[in-house]
Amino acid sequence: MSDIKKVVLAYSGGLDTSVIIPWLKENYDNCEVIAVAGNVGQADELEGLEEKALKTGASKLYVLDLTEEYVNDYIIPTMKAGAVYEEYLLGTSTARPCIAKGLVDVALKEHADAIVHGCTGKGNDQVRFELAIKHFAPEMKIIAPWREWSIKSRDEEIDYAEAHQVPLRISRQTNYSKDKNLWHLSHEGLDLEDTGNEPQYEKPGFLEMGVSPLQAPDAPAYVTLEFVQGVPTALDGAKMSAKDIILKLNEIGGANGIGLLDIVENRLVGMKCRGVYETPGGAILYKAHSVLESVCLDKMTAHEKQRLAITFAELVYNGQWFTPLREALSAFVDKTQERVTGTVKLKLYKGNMINAGVWSPYSLYSEKIATFGESDYKQSDAAGFINLYGLPIQVQAMVDAQSHE
């Protein structure tokens, strides 16, 4: 450990990373700790962070504004792919490689001996951080205190924090494990560890990005989204960046109880884990994009894209963002999006998203052909098609009949 003189710590100011600073100094010969907070839209969680980091032993704090990069280089490519992991819209999964890239930049600039993270040995985030670090700095040493120290629980972490005068924003009663960014908020732990417990959606303070559908307005809200080649470019007629669209959709969706998810998911490390997610703007964006694709993509492309979306989601969830396969899949996705341009209108009502219209200059839907009224479609052509399409079935039946004679 004597070769570790300076480390860069992925710092959020939460329980884990707050405790890690004094622990590092105790166990790594009073090494210099440089804290790095990657701003991916966690907003109020960044307030007072520098004072707290310095007070607990860090030599300095970097706050990296990664919000635009996070949206444009990670969220939007994942959304365009339609990537969903077991209903989960990958809010934490997409943020980790983005933050890790920033960590490596600082570590190389500061000539650090190691990068430290506060992920537990039970979770997915340790994999996501470390695979990204290995991509950008393959020789960099990585320290994961949860895999080294004797602390066994979050309660014991709080004991350690209190003994070392580390200020905390939580109490033992509100000690959910949370991850927040501009895309989502996750909740794990406490009463949620019992799958028989209903989430406390109506309890004040539980939800942070919106309200329970029961508390949403009695009148619906409408949103109109415009896309150009799969990328959102305008909301309700106002041109704005994808980032600003997501932030505005978070407000609208949250107020209408949109984007709540309670699932038991399969973690990469083998266990099942229960999480409650708030993704109001993301849920709306995924829905609108899917509706637009329904009129813009041909059948074979749409179906193949759905199959590959599962692989894309698994790569993201499993921390394999910086891999040749993910890059190849993104290239495929970008090709499919060349004509995914148009406008989608959705009605939001008490947690529901209801289609209210879709328009595209590239729409493959033809009312003239599909109509139940008079059209140019020649229905008699179907007879020959069915005869050829059903020929293998017919021949098989004839052969089976002969074999039973």
Secondary structure, DSSP 8 states (H G I E B T S, - for coil): -TT--EEEEE--SSHHHHHHHHHHHHHTTT-EEEEEEEESS-GGGGTTHHHHHHHTT-SEEEEEE-HHHHIIIIIHHHHHHT--BTTB--HHHHHHHHHHHHHHHHHHHHT-SEEE----TTSSHHHHHHHHHHHH-TT-EEE-GGGTSS--SHHHHHHHHHHTT---S--SSS--EEEE-SS-EEEESGGGGSTTS---TTSTTT-SSS--GGGS-SS-EEEEEEEETTEEEEETTEE--HHHHHHHHHHHHHHTT--EEEEEEE-TTS-EEEEEEE-HHHHHHHHHHHHHHHHHS-HHHHHHHHHHHHHHHHHHHTT--SSHHHHHHHHHHHHHGGG--EEEEEEEETTEEEEEEEE-TT----HHHH-SSS-S--TTHHHHHHHHHTHHHHHHHHHHHHHT-
